[in-house]
C-alpha cells in the first residue's frame, strides 16, 4: 500500500520542532536575564505586576521549556506555547515600558 506521506516526514518535523524549542529557550533566557537586572521599583511605576511575579513567570516558563523534552511532553506541548506567550508579553510589552520608565526617554 502506498502512503501519501514522504518517508522523511518524521525527520523534518523533528528538526522544525527542535528549532522552535531552541528559539523558545533563547527567548526565555533573554526575558529572564532582562528581568533580573531591572530595578524593582520600576515595575509598579509602569502599572504591571511586581518584579517577583515576572521573575517567577519567566523563570518557571524557562524551566518548563528546558525540561519539556525530558518529560516526554514533546518539543511543542501546550505548556511550551504558554511559556512562549509569557516571554513574548514580557519582551514586547513590559521591556519597552521599563526602558521608557528607567531611562526617561520615549521611543523617539
C-alpha positions in Angstrom: 0.0 0.0 0.0 1.3 3.4 -1.0 1.2 6.2 1.6 1.0 9.9 0.7 3.5 10.9 3.4 7.1 11.0 2.4 9.5 8.8 4.3 11.5 11.8 5.7 8.4 13.5 7.2 9.4 12.5 10.8 12.9 14.0 10.4 11.6 17.3 9.0 9.0 17.6 11.8 11.7 16.8 14.4 14.1 19.5 13.1 11.3 22.1 13.0 10.2 21.3 16.5 13.8 21.4 17.7 14.4 24.8 16.1 11.3 26.2 17.7 12.3 24.7 21.1 15.7 26.3 20.9 14.2 29.6 19.8 11.9 29.5 22.9 14.9 28.7 25.1 16.7 31.8 23.8 13.6 34.0 24.3 13.1 32.7 27.8 16.8 33.3 28.7 16.6 36.8 27.3 13.4 37.6 29.2 14.7 36.2 32.5 18.1 38.0 32.3 16.4 41.3 31.4 14.0 40.9 34.3 16.9 40.1 36.7 18.8 43.3 36.0 15.8 45.7 36.2 15.0 47.8 39.3 12.2 46.5 41.4 10.6 49.9 41.8 10.2 50.4 38.0 7.6 47.6 37.7 4.9 49.3 39.8 5.7 52.6 38.1 4.6 51.2 34.7 1.4 49.6 36.2 2.3 46.0 35.9 2.9 43.1 38.2 5.9 43.2 40.6 9.4 42.1 39.7 9.0 39.0 41.8 5.9 37.8 39.8 7.7 38.4 36.5 10.8 36.6 37.7 8.6 33.6 38.8 6.7 33.6 35.4 9.8 33.9 33.2 11.9 31.6 35.4 9.2 28.9 35.6 8.5 29.2 31.9 12.2 28.8 31.1 12.5 25.8 33.4 9.4 24.2 31.9 10.7 24.9 28.4 14.1 23.3 29.3 12.7 20.1 30.8 9.8 19.6 28.3 11.6 17.1 26.1 12.8 15.1 29.1 9.3 14.8 30.5 8.1 13.3 27.2 5.8 16.2 26.6 7.3 16.8 23.2 9.0 19.9 21.9 5.7 21.7 21.2 3.5 21.0 24.1 0.8 23.4 25.3 3.0 24.3 28.2 5.8 25.4 25.9 3.4 27.6 23.9 2.1 29.2 27.1 5.7 29.9 28.2 6.5 31.4 24.8 3.5 33.6 25.3 4.8 34.8 28.6 8.2 35.5 27.1 6.6 37.4 24.3 4.5 39.6 26.6 7.5 40.4 28.7 9.8 41.2 25.8 7.3 43.1 23.7 5.2 44.9 26.3 7.0 45.1 29.7 10.6 45.6 28.5 9.9 48.7 26.3 7.8 50.2 29.1 10.6 49.6 31.6 13.1 51.1 29.3 11.0 54.3 29.0 10.4 54.5 32.7 14.0 53.9 33.7 15.8 56.0 31.0 13.1 58.7 30.8 13.3 58.7 27.0 10.5 57.8 24.8 10.7 55.6 21.7 11.6 58.7 19.6 
